[in-house]
Amino acid sequence: MKVIKYLNSSSSGSAVAEFLIFTLPFFTAFLLLITSIQFKSMAMAESSNLARQVIRAFITSPNEQLAQQRAFQVVEIYKSKQSDSAQLARPITVEITCSDHPCFKAGNLVTATITIGRDQKSSATEYVDLWR
């Protein structure tokens, strides 16, 4: 009986072990959530940057005939840096719209919309320079 009382009074347990056992599942879920949010944020920043690059290539083109080719060339360069599985899983589409026709009229508003996969969409808008 004295031994049991001694063991009960001297054994305080391991707070570190209890802390790890109870909090490890929460930290794991939190880490997965943060990683998922970071991945989505990077993908949106990447598609936004691609839209800006496409519209810039379109607007700075010397003429309207080369503008589409230059815009799609930017997308092709981006695709060449991706793996084949990434290209199949997340196809890229480009849509360029002009507020007035012809597109290269001075002061015209041009918008490039990039869609990557099913749920990622970004657009960038610029004006055609006034000196055309």
The first five atom37 places (N, CA, C, CB, O) and aatype in JSON, in Angstrom:
{
  "aatype": [12, 11, 19, 9, 11, 18, 10, 2, 15, 15, 15, 15, 7, 15, 0, 19, 0, 6, 13, 10, 9, 13, 16, 10, 14, 13, 13, 16, 0, 13, 10, 10, 10, 9, 16, 15, 9, 5, 13, 11, 15, 12, 0, 12, 0, 6, 15, 15, 2, 10, 0, 1, 5, 19, 9, 1, 0, 13, 9, 16, 15, 14, 2, 6, 5, 10, 0, 5, 5, 1, 0, 13, 5, 19, 19, 6, 9, 18, 11, 15, 11, 5, 15, 3, 15, 0, 5, 10, 0, 1, 14, 9, 16, 19, 6, 9, 16, 4, 15, 3, 8, 14, 4, 13, 11, 0, 7, 2, 10, 19, 16, 0, 16, 9, 16, 9, 7, 1, 3, 5, 11, 15, 15, 0, 16, 6, 18, 19, 3, 10, 17, 1],
  "atom_mask": [
    [1, 1, 1, 1, 1],
    [1, 1, 1, 1, 1],
    [1, 1, 1, 1, 1],
    [1, 1, 1, 1, 1],
    [1, 1, 1, 1, 1],
    [1, 1, 1, 1, 1],
    [1, 1, 1, 1, 1],
    [1, 1, 1, 1, 1],
    [1, 1, 1, 1, 1],
    [1, 1, 1, 1, 1],
    [1, 1, 1, 1, 1],
    [1, 1, 1, 1, 1],
    [1, 1, 1, 0, 1],
    [1, 1, 1, 1, 1],
    [1, 1, 1, 1, 1],
    [1, 1, 1, 1, 1],
    [1, 1, 1, 1, 1],
    [1, 1, 1, 1, 1],
    [1, 1, 1, 1, 1],
    [1, 1, 1, 1, 1],
    [1, 1, 1, 1, 1],
    [1, 1, 1, 1, 1],
    [1, 1, 1, 1, 1],
    [1, 1, 1, 1, 1],
    [1, 1, 1, 1, 1],
    [1, 1, 1, 1, 1],
    [1, 1, 1, 1, 1],
    [1, 1, 1, 1, 1],
    [1, 1, 1, 1, 1],
    [1, 1, 1, 1, 1],
    [1, 1, 1, 1, 1],
    [1, 1, 1, 1, 1],
    [1, 1, 1, 1, 1],
    [1, 1, 1, 1, 1],
    [1, 1, 1, 1, 1],
    [1, 1, 1, 1, 1],
    [1, 1, 1, 1, 1],
    [1, 1, 1, 1, 1],
    [1, 1, 1, 1, 1],
    [1, 1, 1, 1, 1],
    [1, 1, 1, 1, 1],
    [1, 1, 1, 1, 1],
    [1, 1, 1, 1, 1],
    [1, 1, 1, 1, 1],
    [1, 1, 1, 1, 1],
    [1, 1, 1, 1, 1],
    [1, 1, 1, 1, 1],
    [1, 1, 1, 1, 1],
    [1, 1, 1, 1, 1],
    [1, 1, 1, 1, 1],
    [1, 1, 1, 1, 1],
    [1, 1, 1, 1, 1],
    [1, 1, 1, 1, 1],
    [1, 1, 1, 1, 1],
    [1, 1, 1, 1, 1],
    [1, 1, 1, 1, 1],
    [1, 1, 1, 1, 1],
    [1, 1, 1, 1, 1],
    [1, 1, 1, 1, 1],
    [1, 1, 1, 1, 1],
    [1, 1, 1, 1, 1],
    [1, 1, 1, 1, 1],
    [1, 1, 1, 1, 1],
    [1, 1, 1, 1, 1],
    [1, 1, 1, 1, 1],
    [1, 1, 1, 1, 1],
    [1, 1, 1, 1, 1],
    [1, 1, 1, 1, 1],
    [1, 1, 1, 1, 1],
    [1, 1, 1, 1, 1],
    [1, 1, 1, 1, 1],
    [1, 1, 1, 1, 1],
    [1, 1, 1, 1, 1],
    [1, 1, 1, 1, 1],
    [1, 1, 1, 1, 1],
    [1, 1, 1, 1, 1],
    [1, 1, 1, 1, 1],
    [1, 1, 1, 1, 1],
    [1, 1, 1, 1, 1],
    [1, 1, 1, 1, 1],
    [1, 1, 1, 1, 1],
    [1, 1, 1, 1, 1],
    [1, 1, 1, 1, 1],
    [1, 1, 1, 1, 1],
    [1, 1, 1, 1, 1],
    [1, 1, 1, 1, 1],
    [1, 1, 1, 1, 1],
    [1, 1, 1, 1, 1],
    [1, 1, 1, 1, 1],
    [1, 1, 1, 1, 1],
    [1, 1, 1, 1, 1],
    [1, 1, 1, 1, 1],
    [1, 1, 1, 1, 1],
    [1, 1, 1, 1, 1],
    [1, 1, 1, 1, 1],
    [1, 1, 1, 1, 1],
    [1, 1, 1, 1, 1],
    [1, 1, 1, 1, 1],
    [1, 1, 1, 1, 1],
    [1, 1, 1, 1, 1],
    [1, 1, 1, 1, 1],
    [1, 1, 1, 1, 1],
    [1, 1, 1, 1, 1],
    [1, 1, 1, 1, 1],
    [1, 1, 1, 1, 1],
    [1, 1, 1, 1, 1],
    [1, 1, 1, 0, 1],
    [1, 1, 1, 1, 1],
    [1, 1, 1, 1, 1],
    [1, 1, 1, 1, 1],
    [1, 1, 1, 1, 1],
    [1, 1, 1, 1, 1],
    [1, 1, 1, 1, 1],
    [1, 1, 1, 1, 1],
    [1, 1, 1, 1, 1],
    [1, 1, 1, 1, 1],
    [1, 1, 1, 0, 1],
    [1, 1, 1, 1, 1],
    [1, 1, 1, 1, 1],
    [1, 1, 1, 1, 1],
    [1, 1, 1, 1, 1],
    [1, 1, 1, 1, 1],
    [1, 1, 1, 1, 1],
    [1, 1, 1, 1, 1],
    [1, 1, 1, 1, 1],
    [1, 1, 1, 1, 1],
    [1, 1, 1, 1, 1],
    [1, 1, 1, 1, 1],
    [1, 1, 1, 1, 1],
    [1, 1, 1, 1, 1],
    [1, 1, 1, 1, 1],
    [1, 1, 1, 1, 1]
  ],
  "atom_positions": [
    [[0.82, -1.19, 0.0], [0.0, 0.0, 0.0], [0.87, 1.26, 0.0], [-0.94, -0.01, 1.2], [0.57, 2.23, -0.69]],
    [[1.95, 1.22, 0.77], [2.84, 2.36, 0.81], [3.48, 2.6, -0.54], [3.9, 2.17, 1.88], [3.73, 3.74, -0.93]],
    [[3.75, 1.52, -1.28], [4.38, 1.63, -2.6], [3.42, 2.32, -3.57], [4.8, 0.24, -3.14], [3.85, 3.18, -4.35]],
    [[2.16, 1.96, -3.53], [1.17, 2.57, -4.44], [1.01, 4.05, -4.12], [-0.2, 1.85, -4.32], [0.94, 4.87, -5.04]],
    [[0.95, 4.41, -2.84], [0.86, 5.82, -2.47], [2.09, 6.59, -2.94], [0.69, 5.97, -0.95], [1.98, 7.72, -3.39]],
    [[3.26, 5.95, -2.82], [4.5, 6.6, -3.25], [4.49, 6.81, -4.77], [5.73, 5.75, -2.83], [4.87, 7.88, -5.25]],
    [[4.07, 5.79, -5.53], [4.02, 5.92, -6.99], [3.02, 6.98, -7.42], [3.66, 4.58, -7.63], [3.29, 7.75, -8.34]],
    [[1.88, 7.03, -6.76], [0.86, 8.04, -7.11], [1.34, 9.45, -6.79], [-0.43, 7.75, -6.36], [1.04, 10.38, -7.54]],
    [[2.05, 9.61, -5.72], [2.5, 10.95, -5.35], [3.71, 11.4, -6.17], [2.85, 10.99, -3.87], [3.88, 12.6, -6.4]],
    [[4.56, 10.47, -6.62], [5.77, 10.87, -7.34], [5.58, 10.89, -8.86], [6.9, 9.93, -7.0], [6.39, 11.51, -9.56]],
    [[4.56, 10.26, -9.39], [4.36, 10.22, -10.84], [3.44, 11.36, -11.26], [3.76, 8.84, -11.28], [2.23, 11.31, -11.04]],
    [[4.04, 12.38, -11.87], [3.24, 13.54, -12.28], [2.82, 13.46, -13.74], [4.02, 14.82, -12.04], [2.03, 14.29, -14.19]],
    [[3.31, 12.48, -14.51], [2.96, 12.34, -15.92], [3.89, 13.16, -16.79], [0.0, 0.0, 0.0], [4.72, 13.92, -16.3]],
    [[3.74, 13.01, -18.07], [4.59, 13.72, -19.0], [3.75, 14.74, -19.76], [5.3, 12.74, -19.98], [2.94, 14.37, -20.62]],
    [[3.93, 15.99, -19.45], [3.15, 17.05, -20.1], [3.51, 17.17, -21.57], [3.39, 18.39, -19.39], [2.65, 17.48, -22.39]],
    [[4.75, 16.94, -21.9], [5.19, 17.05, -23.3], [4.51, 15.97, -24.14], [6.72, 16.92, -23.41], [4.02, 16.25, -25.24]],
    [[4.48, 14.76, -23.63], [3.84, 13.67, -24.37], [2.35, 13.93, -24.54], [4.06, 12.32, -23.65], [1.8, 13.74, -25.63]],
    [[1.69, 14.37, -23.49], [0.26, 14.68, -23.59], [0.02, 15.82, -24.57], [-0.31, 15.03, -22.21], [-0.93, 15.78, -25.35]],
    [[0.86, 16.83, -24.52], [0.72, 17.96, -25.44], [0.83, 17.49, -26.89], [1.78, 19.04, -25.14], [0.02, 17.87, -27.74]],
    [[1.83, 16.68, -27.18], [2.02, 16.19, -28.55], [0.86, 15.3, -29.0], [3.32, 15.43, -28.65], [0.41, 15.41, -30.14]],
    [[0.4, 14.44, -28.14], [-0.69, 13.53, -28.5], [-1.96, 14.3, -28.82], [-0.95, 12.53, -27.36], [-2.66, 13.96, -29.78]],
    [[-2.27, 15.32, -28.06], [-3.52, 16.05, -28.26], [-3.43, 17.13, -29.34], [-3.95, 16.68, -26.98], [-4.43, 17.41, -30.0]],
    [[-2.26, 17.74, -29.54], [-2.18, 18.86, -30.49], [-1.64, 18.49, -31.86], [-1.32, 19.92, -29.91], [-1.83, 19.25, -32.81]],
    [[-0.99, 17.36, -32.0], [-0.44, 16.98, -33.29], [-1.49, 16.89, -34.4], [0.27, 15.65, -33.16], [-1.23, 17.36, -35.51]],
    [[-2.67, 16.32, -34.16], [-3.68, 16.33, -35.23], [-4.11, 17.74, -35.65], [-4.91, 15.54, -34.78], [-4.36, 17.98, -36.83]],
    [[-4.2, 18.66, -34.71], [-4.59, 20.03, -35.04], [-3.49, 20.74, -35.84], [-4.9, 20.82, -33.77], [-3.79, 21.46, -36.79]],
    [[-2.24, 20.54, -35.46], [-1.13, 21.14, -36.2], [-1.04, 20.57, -37.61], [0.2, 20.91, -35.47], [-0.74, 21.3, -38.56]],
    [[-1.31, 19.29, -37.76], [-1.27, 18.67, -39.09], [-2.36, 19.25, -39.98], [-1.44, 17.14, -38.97], [-2.1, 19.59, -41.13]],
    [[-3.57, 19.38, -39.46], [-4.66, 19.96, -40.24], [-4.36, 21.42, -40.58], [-6.0, 19.87, -39.46], [-4.63, 21.87, -41.7]],
    [[-3.81, 22.16, -39.64], [-3.46, 23.56, -39.87], [-2.38, 23.67, -40.95], [-2.98, 24.22, -38.58], [-2.46, 24.54, -41.81]],
    [[-1.39, 22.8, -40.91], [-0.32, 22.8, -41.9], [-0.88, 22.49, -43.3], [0.76, 21.78, -41.52], [-0.48, 23.13, -44.27]],
    [[-1.78, 21.54, -43.4], [-2.4, 21.22, -44.69], [-3.22, 22.39, -45.21], [-3.29, 19.98, -44.56], [-3.19, 22.67, -46.41]],
    [[-3.93, 23.07, -44.35], [-4.73, 24.22, -44.75], [-3.84, 25.36, -45.25], [-5.6, 24.71, -43.58], [-4.11, 25.94, -46.3]],
    [[-2.8, 25.67, -44.53], [-1.88, 26.74, -44.92], [-1.19, 26.4, -46.24], [-0.82, 26.98, -43.83], [-1.03, 27.28, -47.09]],
    [[-0.79, 25.16, -46.43], [-0.16, 24.74, -47.67], [-1.12, 24.87, -48.84], [0.34, 23.3, -47.56], [-0.73, 25.31, -49.92]],
    [[-2.35, 24.49, -48.64], [-3.37, 24.59, -49.7], [-3.62, 26.05, -50.08], [-4.68, 23.93, -49.25], [-3.72, 26.37, -51.26]],
    [[-3.73, 26.91, -49.1], [-3.95, 28.34, -49.36], [-2.75, 28.94, -50.08], [-4.22, 29.1, -48.05], [-2.92, 29.75, -51.0]],
    [[-1.56, 28.56, -49.68], [-0.35, 29.08, -50.32], [-0.27, 28.63, -51.77], [0.9, 28.64, -49.56], [0.12, 29.41, -52.64]],
    [[-0.62, 27.38, -52.05], [-0.59, 26.87, -53.42], [-1.58, 27.62, -54.3], [-0.91, 25.36, -53.43], [-1.26, 27.99, -55.43]],
    [[-2.78, 27.85, -53.79], [-3.8, 28.57, -54.56], [-3.37, 30.02, -54.79], [-5.16, 28.54, -53.82], [-3.58, 30.57, -55.87]],
    [[-2.78, 30.64, -53.79], [-2.32, 32.02, -53.91], [-1.22, 32.14, -54.96], [-1.81, 32.53, -52.57], [-1.24, 33.08, -55.76]],
    [[-0.28, 31.22, -54.97], [0.8, 31.24, -55.96], [0.25, 31.02, -57.36], [1.85, 30.18, -55.63], [0.71, 31.65, -58.31]],
    [[-0.72, 30.13, -57.5], [-1.31, 29.86, -58.81], [-2.05, 31.09, -59.34], [-2.27, 28.67, -58.74], [-1.98, 31.39, -60.53]],
    [[-2.75, 31.8, -58.47], [-3.46, 33.01, -58.9], [-2.48, 34.11, -59.28], [-4.4, 33.5, -57.79], [-2.7, 34.83, -60.26]],
    [[-1.41, 34.26, -58.54], [-0.39, 35.26, -58.87], [0.26, 34.93, -60.21], [0.67, 35.35, -57.76], [0.56, 35.82, -61.0]],
    [[0.49, 33.66, -60.44], [1.1, 33.22, -61.7], [0.18, 33.49, -62.89], [1.45, 31.73, -61.63], [0.64, 33.97, -63.92]],
    [[-1.1, 33.21, -62.75], [-2.03, 33.45, -63.86], [-2.24, 34.95, -64.08], [-3.38, 32.77, -63.58], [-2.41, 35.38, -65.22]],
    [[-2.22, 35.73, -63.03], [-2.33, 37.18, -63.18], [-1.11, 37.74, -63.91], [-2.48, 37.85, -61.81], [-1.25, 38.62, -64.76]],
    [[0.05, 37.24, -63.57], [1.27, 37.67, -64.24], [1.25, 37.27, -65.72], [2.51, 37.08, -63.55], [1.67, 38.04, -66.58]],
    [[0.76, 36.07, -66.01], [0.66, 35.62, -67.4], [-0.29, 36.52, -68.19], [0.19, 34.16, -67.46], [-0.02, 36.85, -69.34]],
    [[-1.41, 36.91, -67.58], [-2.35, 37.81, -68.26], [-1.7, 39.16, -68.56], [-3.62, 38.02, -67.4], [-1.89, 39.71, -69.64]],
    [[-0.93, 39.68, -67.62], [-0.23, 40.95, -67.85], [0.79, 40.83, -68.98], [0.47, 41.42, -66.58], [0.93, 41.73, -69.8]],
    [[1.5, 39.71, -69.01], [2.49, 39.5, -70.06], [1.83, 39.38, -71.44], [3.32, 38.24, -69.78], [2.33, 39.92, -72.42]],
    [[0.7, 38.69, -71.49], [-0.02, 38.51, -72.76], [-0.53, 39.85, -73.28], [-1.2, 37.53, -72.59], [-0.36, 40.16, -74.46]],
    [[-1.14, 40.64, -72.42], [-1.69, 41.93, -72.88], [-0.56, 42.87, -73.27], [-2.57, 42.58, -71.79], [-0.71, 43.67, -74.2]],
    [[0.55, 42.8, -72.58], [1.69, 43.65, -72.92], [2.26, 43.28, -74.29], [2.8, 43.55, -71.84], [2.59, 44.15, -75.1]],
    [[2.37, 41.97, -74.56], [2.86, 41.53, -75.87], [1.88, 41.94, -76.97], [3.05, 39.99, -75.89], [2.31, 42.3, -78.07]],
    [[0.6, 41.91, -76.68], [-0.41, 42.28, -77.67], [-0.35, 43.78, -77.96], [-1.82, 41.89, -77.18], [-0.33, 44.18, -79.12]],
    [[-0.33, 44.59, -76.93], [-0.37, 46.04, -77.07], [0.89, 46.59, -77.74], [-0.57, 46.7, -75.71], [0.82, 47.53, -78.53]],
    [[2.04, 46.02, -77.42], [3.3, 46.55, -77.95], [3.64, 46.01, -79.34], [4.43, 46.23, -77.01], [4.71, 46.3, -79.88]],
    [[2.75, 45.25, -79.91], [2.99, 44.71, -81.25], [3.02, 45.84, -82.28], [1.9, 43.68, -81.62], [2.29, 46.82, -82.14]],
    [[3.85, 45.72, -83.31], [3.93, 46.79, -84.31], [2.68, 46.91, -85.18], [5.12, 46.56, -85.19], [2.38, 47.99, -85.69]],
    [[1.94, 45.81, -85.34], [0.7, 45.89, -86.11], [-0.29, 44.85, -85.61], [0.98, 45.69, -87.63], [0.05, 43.97, -84.81]],
    [[-1.52, 44.95, -86.08], [-2.58, 44.08, -85.58], [-2.42, 42.64, -86.05], [-3.92, 44.61, -86.03], [-2.89, 41.72, -85.37]],
    [[-1.77, 42.42, -87.18], [-1.58, 41.06, -87.69], [-0.64, 40.26, -86.78], [-1.04, 41.1, -89.12], [-0.84, 39.06, -86.59]],
    [[0.37, 40.91, -86.25], [1.33, 40.21, -85.38], [0.88, 40.14, -83.92], [2.67, 40.9, -85.46], [1.43, 39.36, -83.15]],
    [[-0.1, 40.92, -83.55], [-0.5, 41.02, -82.15], [-0.98, 39.68, -81.59], [-1.6, 42.06, -81.99], [-0.53, 39.26, -80.52]],
    [[-1.89, 39.01, -82.3], [-2.39, 37.71, -81.82], [-1.26, 36.7, -81.71], [-3.49, 37.18, -82.76], [-1.17, 35.95, -80.74]],
    [[-0.39, 36.67, -82.72], [0.72, 35.72, -82.7], [1.64, 35.96, -81.51], [1.52, 35.81, -84.01], [2.08, 35.01, -80.86]],
    [[1.93, 37.21, -81.23], [2.8, 37.53, -80.1], [2.16, 37.14, -78.78], [3.14, 39.02, -80.1], [2.83, 36.62, -77.89]],
    [[0.86, 37.4, -78.65], [0.16, 37.05, -77.4], [0.17, 35.54, -77.18], [-1.29, 37.58, -77.43], [0.43, 35.08, -76.08]],
    [[-0.11, 34.79, -78.23], [-0.13, 33.34, -78.09], [1.28, 32.76, -77.94], [-0.82, 32.71, -79.29], [1.44, 31.69, -77.36]],
    [[2.27, 33.46, -78.44], [3.65, 33.01, -78.26], [4.05, 33.1, -76.78], [4.6, 33.86, -79.12], [4.79, 32.24, -76.29]],
    [[3.58, 34.11, -76.09], [3.85, 34.22, -74.65], [3.26, 33.02, -73.91], [3.26, 35.54, -74.07], [3.91, 32.45, -73.03]],
    [[2.04, 32.64, -74.28], [1.4, 31.48, -73.65], [2.17, 30.2, -73.98], [-0.08, 31.35, -74.1], [2.34, 29.34, -73.11]],
    [[2.62, 30.06, -75.2], [3.37, 28.87, -75.59], [4.7, 28.77, -74.84], [3.64, 28.88, -77.1], [5.11, 27.67, -74.46]],
    [[5.35, 29.89, -74.61], [6.59, 29.88, -73.82], [6.29, 29.45, -72.39], [7.27, 31.27, -73.83], [7.05, 28.68, -71.8]],
    [[5.19, 29.94, -71.84], [4.78, 29.54, -70.48], [4.49, 28.04, -70.44], [3.54, 30.34, -70.03], [4.9, 27.35, -69.51]],
    [[3.77, 27.53, -71.45], [3.44, 26.11, -71.49], [4.68, 25.24, -71.63], [2.48, 25.82, -72.64], [4.73, 24.13, -71.09]],
    [[5.69, 25.73, -72.34], [6.9, 24.94, -72.54], [7.65, 24.7, -71.24], [7.81, 25.62, -73.54], [8.46, 23.77, -71.15]],
    [[7.41, 25.52, -70.24], [8.07, 25.36, -68.94], [7.31, 24.4, -68.02], [8.22, 26.71, -68.26], [7.8, 24.04, -66.95]],
    [[6.1, 23.98, -68.44], [5.3, 23.06, -67.64], [5.53, 21.62, -68.08], [3.81, 23.42, -67.74], [5.96, 21.36, -69.2]],
    [[5.24, 20.7, -67.18], [5.32, 19.29, -67.54], [4.11, 18.91, -68.39], [5.4, 18.39, -66.27], [3.12, 19.64, -68.44]],
    [[4.2, 17.76, -69.05], [3.09, 17.3, -69.89], [1.84, 17.04, -69.07], [3.49, 16.04, -70.66], [0.73, 17.34, -69.5]],
    [[2.01, 16.48, -67.89], [0.84, 16.19, -67.04], [0.19, 17.48, -66.55], [1.26, 15.32, -65.84], [-1.04, 17.54, -66.44]],
    [[0.98, 18.5, -66.27], [0.42, 19.79, -65.84], [-0.34, 20.44, -66.99], [1.53, 20.73, -65.34], [-1.38, 21.07, -66.76]],
    [[0.15, 20.3, -68.21], [-0.53, 20.87, -69.36], [-1.87, 20.19, -69.61], [0.34, 20.77, -70.61], [-2.84, 20.84, -69.98]],
    [[-1.92, 18.87, -69.4], [-3.17, 18.14, -69.59], [-4.17, 18.42, -68.47], [-2.9, 16.65, -69.68], [-5.37, 18.53, -68.71]],
    [[-3.67, 18.54, -67.25], [-4.55, 18.75, -66.09], [-5.11, 20.17, -66.05], [-3.8, 18.46, -64.8], [-6.23, 20.38, -65.59]],
    [[-4.32, 21.14, -66.52], [-4.73, 22.54, -66.44], [-4.54, 23.22, -67.79], [-3.94, 23.28, -65.34], [-3.56, 23.95, -67.97]],
    [[-5.45, 23.0, -68.74], [-5.3, 23.64, -70.06], [-5.47, 25.16, -69.95], [-6.33, 23.07, -71.06], [-6.21, 25.66, -69.1]],
    [[-4.77, 25.87, -70.8], [-4.78, 27.34, -70.78], [-5.52, 27.86, -72.0], [-3.33, 27.9, -70.73], [-5.24, 27.45, -73.12]],
    [[-6.47, 28.76, -71.76], [-7.16, 29.43, -72.86], [-6.97, 30.94, -72.72], [-8.68, 29.06, -72.88], [-6.89, 31.47, -71.62]],
    [[-6.91, 31.6, -73.86], [-6.7, 33.05, -73.9], [-7.83, 33.68, -74.68], [-5.32, 33.41, -74.54], [-8.21, 33.2, -75.75]],
    [[-8.37, 34.76, -74.14], [-9.41, 35.52, -74.84], [-9.01, 36.99, -74.78], [-10.84, 35.29, -74.2], [-8.81, 37.56, -73.71]],
    [[-8.91, 37.6, -75.95], [-8.55, 39.02, -76.02], [-9.74, 39.77, -76.59], [-7.26, 39.24, -76.9], [-10.24, 39.45, -77.67]],
    [[-10.19, 40.78, -75.84], [-11.34, 41.58, -76.28], [-10.95, 43.04, -76.36], [-12.54, 41.39, -75.32], [-10.11, 43.53, -75.6]],
    [[-11.55, 43.72, -77.3], [-11.29, 45.15, -77.5], [-12.6, 45.91, -77.3], [-10.7, 45.42, -78.93], [-13.67, 45.42, -77.65]],
    [[-12.5, 47.1, -76.73], [-13.72, 47.88, -76.51], [-14.25, 48.47, -77.8], [-13.45, 49.0, -75.51], [-15.43, 48.79, -77.9]],
    [[-13.39, 48.61, -78.8], [-13.8, 49.17, -80.09], [-12.95, 48.53, -81.18], [-13.67, 50.73, -80.11], [-11.84, 48.07, -80.92]],
    [[-13.47, 48.5, -82.38], [-12.71, 47.92, -83.49], [-12.37, 48.99, -84.5], [-13.49, 46.78, -84.17], [-13.21, 49.85, -84.75]],
    [[-11.22, 48.99, -85.07], [-10.13, 48.03, -84.93], [-9.46, 48.14, -83.57], [-9.1, 48.24, -86.04], [-9.52, 49.18, -82.91]],
    [[-8.84, 47.06, -83.16], [-8.23, 46.99, -81.82], [-7.12, 48.01, -81.62], [-7.69, 45.61, -81.58], [-6.95, 48.52, -80.52]],
    [[-6.38, 48.31, -82.64], [-5.2, 49.15, -82.5], [-5.5, 50.63, -82.72], [-4.14, 48.71, -83.46], [-4.62, 51.4, -83.09]],
    [[-6.73, 51.02, -82.51], [-7.09, 52.43, -82.58], [-6.56, 53.12, -81.32], [-8.64, 52.62, -82.73], [-6.64, 52.55, -80.23]],
    [[-6.04, 54.31, -81.45], [-5.44, 55.03, -80.32], [-6.44, 55.2, -79.18], [-4.93, 56.4, -80.78], [-7.57, 55.63, -79.39]],
    [[-6.01, 54.86, -77.97], [-6.84, 55.01, -76.78], [-7.83, 53.88, -76.55], [0.0, 0.0, 0.0], [-8.63, 53.95, -75.62]],
    [[-7.8, 52.85, -77.37], [-8.72, 51.72, -77.24], [-8.36, 50.87, -76.02], [-8.71, 50.87, -78.52], [-7.19, 50.67, -75.72]],
    [[-9.37, 50.37, -75.34], [-9.18, 49.53, -74.16], [-9.16, 48.06, -74.59], [-10.29, 49.79, -73.09], [-10.11, 47.59, -75.22]],
    [[-8.09, 47.34, -74.25], [-7.94, 45.94, -74.63], [-7.79, 45.11, -73.36], [-6.71, 45.74, -75.59], [-7.03, 45.47, -72.46]],
    [[-8.52, 43.99, -73.29], [-8.49, 43.11, -72.12], [-8.09, 41.7, -72.54], [-9.87, 43.1, -71.41], [-8.63, 41.16, -73.51]],
    [[-7.16, 41.12, -71.81], [-6.77, 39.72, -72.01], [-7.25, 38.92, -70.81], [-5.22, 39.58, -72.21], [-6.94, 39.26, -69.67]],
    [[-8.0, 37.87, -71.07], [-8.5, 37.0, -70.01], [-7.85, 35.63, -70.17], [-10.06, 36.89, -70.04], [-7.95, 35.01, -71.23]],
    [[-7.2, 35.17, -69.13], [-6.52, 33.88, -69.12], [-7.31, 32.95, -68.22], [-5.03, 34.02, -68.63], [-7.6, 33.28, -67.07]],
    [[-7.65, 31.77, -68.74], [-8.31, 30.75, -67.94], [-7.39, 29.54, -67.88], [-9.71, 30.37, -68.53], [-7.0, 28.99, -68.91]],
    [[-7.04, 29.14, -66.67], [-6.18, 27.97, -66.47], [-6.99, 26.93, -65.71], [-4.86, 28.35, -65.7], [-7.41, 27.15, -64.58]],
    [[-7.2, 25.8, -66.35], [-8.03, 24.76, -65.74], [-9.48, 25.19, -65.72], [0.0, 0.0, 0.0], [-9.95, 25.91, -66.6]],
    [[-10.19, 24.73, -64.69], [-11.61, 25.05, -64.59], [-11.89, 26.22, -63.67], [-12.37, 23.86, -64.11], [-12.91, 26.91, -63.83]],
    [[-11.02, 26.47, -62.71], [-11.37, 27.41, -61.65], [-10.44, 28.61, -61.51], [-11.42, 26.71, -60.37], [-10.61, 29.41, -60.59]],
    [[-9.5, 28.75, -62.39], [-8.52, 29.83, -62.25], [-8.65, 30.78, -63.43], [-7.08, 29.27, -62.15], [-8.41, 30.4, -64.57]],
    [[-9.03, 32.01, -63.14], [-9.26, 32.99, -64.2], [-8.67, 34.33, -63.79], [-10.77, 33.12, -64.51], [-8.92, 34.82, -62.69]],
    [[-7.89, 34.92, -64.7], [-7.29, 36.23, -64.44], [-7.41, 37.08, -65.69], [-5.81, 36.11, -64.0], [-7.45, 36.56, -66.81]],
    [[-7.46, 38.37, -65.49], [-7.51, 39.26, -66.65], [-6.66, 40.49, -66.38], [-8.97, 39.66, -66.98], [-6.43, 40.89, -65.24]],
    [[-6.21, 41.07, -67.48], [-5.42, 42.31, -67.42], [-5.94, 43.22, -68.52], [-3.88, 42.03, -67.57], [-6.31, 42.77, -69.6]],
    [[-5.95, 44.52, -68.24], [-6.48, 45.49, -69.18], [-5.46, 46.6, -69.39], [-7.83, 46.07, -68.67], [-4.84, 47.08, -68.44]],
    [[-5.31, 47.0, -70.64], [-4.42, 48.12, -70.97], [-5.03, 48.92, -72.11], [-3.0, 47.62, -71.35], [-5.89, 48.44, -72.85]],
    [[-4.56, 50.15, -72.23], [-4.97, 51.02, -73.32], [-3.93, 50.98, -74.43], [-5.18, 52.46, -72.82], [-2.73, 50.88, -74.17]],
    [[-4.41, 51.07, -75.66], [-3.5, 51.23, -76.79], [-2.96, 52.64, -76.71], [-4.23, 50.95, -78.18], [-3.71, 53.59, -76.48]],
    [[-1.65, 52.8, -76.9], [-1.05, 54.12, -76.75], [-1.63, 55.12, -77.75], [0.47, 54.04, -76.91], [-2.08, 54.75, -78.84]],
    [[-1.61, 56.37, -77.37], [-2.25, 57.42, -78.16], [-1.45, 57.82, -79.39], [-2.46, 58.64, -77.3], [-1.95, 58.57, -80.22]],
    [[-0.23, 57.33, -79.53], [0.62, 57.73, -80.65], [0.58, 56.75, -81.82], [2.03, 57.88, -80.18], [1.46, 56.8, -82.68]],
    [[-0.39, 55.89, -81.88], [-0.52, 54.94, -83.01], [-1.16, 55.63, -84.17], [-1.34, 53.7, -82.62], [-1.36, 55.01, -85.22]]
  ]
}
